[in-house]
């Protein structure tokens, strides 16, 4: 799946008080929204997994984020 990152995006993830937190600037939020919209499309099949981490998109010291597409439950 091709990801269209918005220029100058910043996304950081962390655990805080037993909660998963996503911190992002406007461009980061738009990028995440685009990813989720794209994953929802019919040509992306059940079981598709996208790993986001420090090496490919998240800020340093971020907790990896894994997005998975499931069929309707």
ABEGO torsion letter per residue (X at the ends): XBBBBBBGBBBBBBBBGGBBBBBBBAAAAAAAAAAAAAAABAABBBGBBBBBBAAAABBBGBBBBBBBBBBBX
